[in-house]
């Protein structure tokens, strides 16, 4: 069958070929030794010192059996009898049915043991050497076999020596074994044995802790496959392949929230006091379309390009939900717009240039019969762009997501949004940084299109005020200039000041004058604003005719979002000029810079191992 398949594959690469004869066969036979346990192997010192295992010192090949029975030796005080396989092990052998097992015992045989003993389940873990410390290598534990449903449980460690011999060891204290590789907390910690997620005993106001948190986690964790980071294999190569990311995303959204900081005096643990509860009060967003998106197309699909602002009140406090519903509706419209496919429009000069081109303008390879020349064009406007090869053309797919940018999303705005994303049954995906912080998260609005929430702070790790200062020249504030007249620009192209902690209730928004200078105090920074900033706040209030603190808040928020749009659009322009990559397609600066390195060097890098 394999020969016939090779014959068919060979014929598919050309025409007129036929199989004339088979001149010979080469038969290679390999001995397969499945991974499993055998006789005693000494534990690495790094693992042994953790005192979280019992390593039976057997002289036969039945280490799996002795590792199971070691559970009953765990309470023996004397190490001599705890580790020595003798009567203290054998007297417990009748408690389990070992029929049908082979010794040595491969992982695949553990299913037989579980069927023989319906009341037990077995997890098996391996060891990975991380790096060499003089005289003491460091090891980390990872899952090899984890059950979906835990019964009275055995956790075994499968140790392998330099000669590829393996040995089962009983894990007597799982937390002690893995704690150091996962957390530095001093409190008592319990672990999920599937994902190694840790839960300490520190008390939390709005979530469970310790064993209660672990029990809640287990309700969903069994639905997923155990995780193990997969490193490249020696000899693996990497080169730039992300040609789709060289195309500027047609439409992006920039957004921000303002909140009410309700005062509280709650305690979290022995040393932490909660000063404020943050409640979404208002949001602003702007849809930024690239220059190649025709205005009539935006109007046809009812997609606004003016700044949008929504503020709640004491009777309408569901501001975060209103935001999610608004961007979801926009995303559905944008998906329909991106499906536009206008026929190509080109000039005589462009057609002549296309006909004379011999190299792909993206990957720089020669056109061939199999990888022929294609006229790349913008599907939204119909405009001709360049001559590229068919392989690259197939990679330049229309984006299937709309990016929504916040500055400092991970640390702040995400906490307002994520709880509102479950309003329907569409999929939610996250890239976590920790249990409470996300690098990014994605919400599907249809089966094929999603909203991707991205943090601009992960590209530009500075306050927006600082970023404004490094964006000189009014020509760099194109979006802001569309919403304000020339006389307003000196006031709006610098970061404003805002009395965050003063606004502690909805009623504050109805106040008809700017708060005093001391009302701008930040307990987080432990500082007041300076006189220059306060004078700027008064000037803005008067210049724009604010009549309430709510109107000042709306203006501040609107300006903030416009400045964010201008700063990040300038960053996108810079990336396109220097490396022809659109930052919108990435989640963080390291991902962008790695692809930029691959693209600009044009090199193929080979992994030589650790």
N, C-alpha and C positions, 0 to 999 in steps of 0.2 A: 504493500500500500504506500509506503514512504517513497519507493522508487517511482511509482506511478505519479505520485504528487509532485515529485521533483521534475518528472518529465513534463507534466502539465504546466508547472511554474516556468520551466525553461521555454516551453513553446509560447507562453504568454508574453515573453520578452521580445519576440520577433515574429517573423512569418516564414513559412517554407521549411521549418525544422521537423524532423521525424526521428523516432528512436530506432537505431539500426541494430544495436546489439548491447548485451550486458557482458563485460569482459571479466568481471570477478566481483566477489563480495569480501568485505572486511568485517569480521565479527569481533567486537570488543566486549569483554566480560569484566565487570567490576564487582567487588564484594561490597555489599551495602550493610553498614552497621548503624542501626537506628540509635538515636540519642536515648540514653537511659542510665540507670545507676548500677554500680557493681560493688567492688570491695572498698575498704576504708581509704579515704584521701584526707589528708590534713587540711584544715581550713586556713585560708590566708589570715595572717596575724591581724590585719585591719578589721576583718569580720569577726574573728574569734574574740577580740577584746571588747566587742559590743555586748557580750554575754546575753545574746538573744537567740542562741541556737543550742541544740544538743546533737553532737556528732557521734553516732554509735561507732565504736571501734571494732567492726566486724572483720572476720578473716575469710568469710565466704562471699558469694556474689549476691546475697539477699539483703542488700542495704535498704531497699524500699520497705521491706517487711520490718526491719529493725528501726527505721525512721518513724514508721507508724507507731510501733510499740514504745518508742522513746517518749511519747506523750505521757505515758504512765510512769516514766522514770523522772519526770520533771521535778517532782517534789522530794526526790532523794537528796539529802544534804551533802553526802560525800561524793566528790567528783569521781573517785575511783569506781564507785558502783553506778554512778549516773551514766557514764560513757562506756563502761565495759559491758559487752553483750554477754550476759550470763543468765542465771536463773531469774534475776530481777526483771529481765525482758521476757524470757520464755514463758513465765507463768501467766502472762497476759495474752499469749498467742491465740487462745481459744475464743477470744472476744471478737475476732474478725475472721472472715472467710477469704483465704488467699488462693482458693482453687482456681485453676486456669491461668494463673500468672506465670510468666517466664522469668527466670533470673539469669542474667541481669534483666531488669524491668524497664522496657522502653516507655516513653510517655503515652504511646497509643494503648498500652495495656491498662492504664489507670482507669479507663472506662469500664473494664471488666471488674476491677475491684469495687468501683462504685455500684455496679449492678449487683454484685454479690453482697454488698453491704448498703442497703437502701437508706440507712440513717446517717451516712457520712458523705462529705464532699471534700475534694482535695484540690488545693491550689499549688502550683509549682512555679518557682522563681529561679532565675539565673543570675549570674554575676558578670559584670563587665568592668574590666580594668580601665580606669579613666586616665590617669597619668601617673608618672613615676615620681614618688618622693624618695629621696635617698634612704635605702634599707626598708622602706615601707610603702609598697604600692597601695593606691586607693582604689576601692571597688564600689560600684553602685549596683543595687538590686533592680531587676526588671522582670515583668511578668512573662512567663512561658505558657502557662495554662491556668486560666481563672474560670471558675464555674459561674454560671448565670444565677443560680439559686444556692445560697449558702445554707447548708445543714450543719449539724455539729461538725466542726471544720478541722481539717489538718492543713497546715501550711508547710510545704517542703522546699528546701533550697537544693538545687541541683548544681553541684560543684564539678568543674572539669579541670584536670591537670594538664601539664604541657604535652603529655603523650596522648591527649584526647580521651583518657579514661574518665568516667563520670561516677558520681557518688551522691546519694540522697542524704540530706541532713534535715532533722526536724527543727522547725522554727518555733521556739518556745515563747518569744516575745517579739511580735511583728513590729510594734512601734519602736522598740529599742533598736531593731535591726535597720530600719529605714529612716528614722527620725533625722539624723544628721544631714542626709542628702536632700531633705525637703524643707526643713524649717529650723530657725534658730530661737524660736519662742521658748521661754523658760517654763511656761505652764504645761500641765499634762496635755498630751496630744494623742488623738486617735486618728487612724488612717483608713481611707477607702483602699481595699486590697486590689482593686481593679485599676484605678487611675492614680493611686498614691496621693489623693487629695487629703490635706490635713485639716483637722478641726480641733482647736484648743478649747480650754475651759473658760476663757474670758467671756464675761457676760455681755450680751448685746441687747439693745433696746428693741430692735425690729427684726431680729433673726435669731435662730437657735444657735446653740454652741455645744461643743463637746459631743457626747454620745447621741444626744437628741438630734443634733445637726447631721451626724453621720447616718442615723436611721432614716432621716428624711432624704438624704442624698442617695441612699441605696434604692429608694423607690424608683428612681429613673436611671441610675447608673448601669443597672444590669441590661439595659436596652442597647448598650454600646460595646464595641470591641475594645479590649484592653490596649493601651497605647505603649509604643516603644519608639523613640526617635530613631529614624533610619538614616544612617550615615552613608555617604557615597562609598562605593567599593573601589578598591585600588585599580587604577586603569580607567575609571570612568572619566568622561570628558564633558566639559561645558563650554558653550560659546553663545554669542548673542543670537536669540531666535525670536524675540518679542517684537517683531516688525509691526504688529497691530498697535503697539504703544507709541509708534512714531506719528500716528494720526491724532490730531487735536480732537478731543471729545467735543461734539457740537454744542452741548448744553450742560451747564452745571448750576447748582443752587448754593447760595451762601446764606447762613442764618445765624441767629443768636437769640437768647432769652434774657429777660430781666426777671428778677424774683423779689418776693416779699420775704424779709427775714424776720420771722416771728420770734420774739424773745422767749427763751425757756431757760430753766436752770436744772436740767436733768443731768444725772451722773451716769457715766459709762465705765464701769470698773472702779477701781480704787483711786485712780489718779487722773481720770478724764472727766471733764465737765462739758456738756453740750450747751452752747450759748444761743444758737439760732436754729430754727427749722426753715428750710428754703422751699417756698411755694411759687411755682411758675405764675408770673403776673402778666407778662406780655412777650410777644415774639415779633421779630421782623425777618423778612427773607427777601431775596432778590434772585430772579432767574436770569442768568447770564448766558446769552447765546453768542456763539462765535460769529465772526463777520460773514462766514459763508452760508449762514442760515438766513434765507430770505425773510424779510419782515412779513410779507403776505402769508408765508407758511405758518409763522407764529400766530398771526391773527386768525387764519383758517382753523387752527386747532385750539383757539381761545387760550393761548399761553401768554400771560402778562409778563412784560419786561420792566414794568415800573416797580418801585419798592412797595412791598406789602407789609402792613403792620396791623397786629391785632392785640388789643388789651382787654383783659377780663374785668370783672368787677365783683363785688361781694356776693352777687347773685349768679355770676357765671365764672366759677373758679376753675373750670376744667380746661385751662389754657393749653397744657401739654397735649391733651387729647385733640383739641381743636387743631393744633399744629400738625399732628400725625394725620388727621383726616384731610387737611389741606394739601400737604405734600403728597399724600397717596393719590388724591384726585389729580394733581398736577402730573405725577409720574405716569398715570394711565394715559393722559393726553400726550405726554412726551413720547411714550412708546409708540403711539399711533403715528406721530410726526416722524419718528426715526425710521418708520417703514416706508417712507416716501422713496420712490426710485425714478427720478427724472432721467430722460434719455440724455446722452452725452452731447454737449455743445462745444465745438472747438473752432478755432480760427485757421486760416490757411497756413499761417506761420507755425502754429502748434502742430498741425498735421505734418508739415514738412520736417519739423524737429522730431516728431514721433517716428516717422519713416526712416530717418537717418540714424536713429539711436540703436546702438549695438549692445549696450550694457544696461542691466536693471538699475534704475535710479535708487533702489533701496539696498539690495544685498550686493550690488556691484558685480554680479556674475554675468557671463555671456548668455544670450538667448540661445536656446537649442530647439530641435524639433519637438522634444518631449516637454520642454519648459519654455514655451513660446512667449512672445511679446504680447502684452495686454495694455490697452489704453485705460489707465486709472482715472476715474472722474468722481466728483462729489455727487452722491445720489440725491442730496437735498437741493442743490442748485443746478446740477447738470454740467457744471464747469469742468473742463479737462484739467487734470493735474500733472501727470507725468507718465512716462513709459516704464512699466515694471514687468517682471516675469510673472508667469501664471501662478507659481508657488507663493510668491509674496501677495499677489492679488487675492488669493483665497484666504490669506491670513488677515486681510484688512476688512474684517467683518464689522457691520454696524454694532456699536456698543449695546449690550443687553442690560445696562444699568444706568441710573441717573445718580451722579455723586452729589452728596449734600454735605457741605463743609461747615464746621464750627471751629472756632479757635479755643483750644483747651476742652474739647469734647470729652476726652477720656476722664478727666478729673472733675468735670462739673456738669455740662449739659446732658451727657448721657444718662445721668441719674434721673433727670426729668423725663426723658423720652422712653427709655426701655420698658417701663411699666405699662406704657400705653400701646405697645406694638402688638399685643396679643388680641386686638379687637376682631380679628378674623382667623381663619384656619390656615392662612398662607404661611410658608416656611420662614423661619427666622434663623440666621446663621451669625455667629460671633467669632471674632479673633480675640481671645482673652489675653490680657496682660497679667491679671490675677483674678481671684474670685469676684472682686468688686469693680475692677477696671477693665475696659475693653479697648483694644487698639482700634478696632472698627467693628461695626455690626451691620448686617444686611437684612432688609425686610422685603420679601417678594410681594409684589402687588398683583401679578398674574403668575402663571406657571413658568413663564420665560423671561420676565422682566422684574427688576428689583430696584430698591432704593439703597444706596451704599453710603452709610454715614462715616465720614472721614475727619480726622483731627488735623487741622493745619499746623498745630503746635508740633506735630511729629515731623514736620518738614522745616519749620522755622521756630526753634525753641526759644522764643522771646515774647515779651508782652507786646500786644498790638501797638502800644504807645511807642516802644522802641522801633518796631518795624516801620511805623509811619515816618519816624525821623530819618530812616535810611532810604526813604523813597522820595528824594527831592524833585522839585519841578512839578508844576501843575499839570503838565502833559501826562504825568504818571497817574493822575487821579481822574481817569476818563469816566468811570461810572459815577463817581461823586459829582463831577461837573455836569452830568446830565440832569441831576436832581436839584442843583443849586446854581444861582446866578454868580457871575464873576465876583461881585462884591461880597458874597458869602464865603468864598473859598478860603480866605485866610483864617476864618473862624472854625471851619469844619475839617480842615486838613491837618489838624492836630488833635491828639486824644483829649477828649473832654474829661470833666470830673463829675462824679456822681455820688450822692449820699446813700450808699448801699445800706448801711445799718440803720439809718434814720427811717427808711421806708419799712416799717414793721407792721403795717396794717393797710387795708384797702383805703381807709379814710385818709391816710396821709396824701394820697394822690389828688384829693380835692382841695388841698391847701393852696392858697392863692398868692403865695410869695416864696421866693427862694429861701431855703433854710439857712441858718447862721453858719459861719465858718466852722465852728466846733461840731456841727452836725455831720460834717464830712469825715469825722474821725473813723479810722479803721482799727478795730481791736485786733484783727488778724496781723496787721503790719505794725500795730502799736505806734501809729503816727497820724498827725494831722496833715491836711493839705497846706501848701504854702500860700502866701498872700497873692502871688501871681496867678496861681490856679484858681483861687476864689474870685479874683477880679475877672478872669476869663469866664467863669460860670455866670457871673452877673451880666457880663457883656453879651453872652449868648442868650440868656433869658430875655434881655431887653431888645436885642437886635431882631430876634425872631418872634417877638410879641407873645411870649408864653404867658398864659393867665392862670395856669395851675401847675402844680408839681407833676401831675400826670402828663401834661403836654411837654414839659421839660424832659421827662423820662422817655416819652415817645421819640422826641427829637434826638436825644442821646443815643437811643437804641438804633434808630434809623441810620445815623451817621456811622455808628460802630460797624454795622453790616456793610455799608458802602465802602468804608475804608478797608475792611477785610477783603472784600471783593477786589478792590484795586491792588492791594498788596499782593494777594495770591495770583491774580492775573499777571502782574508784572513778573512774579516768580515763574509762572508757566511760560511766559514769553522768553525769559532768560534760558530756561531749560531747552526750549525749542531751538533757540539760536545756537546754544553751545553744543548740545548733543542730540538734537532732534528727537527728544522724548517728551511726552506730555505727562507732567507729574500727577495728573488726575487719575492715571491708570495704576498708581501705586498707593500703598498704605502708609509708608514711612520713608524718610530720607535714605536710610541704609539700602532699602530695596531699589530705590531709584538710582543711587550712586553705584551700586553693584552692576546693574544693567548698563549704566553709562560707561563704566570701565570696560565691560565686555565689548560694547559697541564701538567705542573710540579706539581701543587697541586693535580690534579685529582679530584677536588671538583666540586660539582654542586651548583651554587650560585642562591639564590632566591631573587627576587626584592620585598622589603617590602613596597615600596611606598615612596613618598617624604613627 
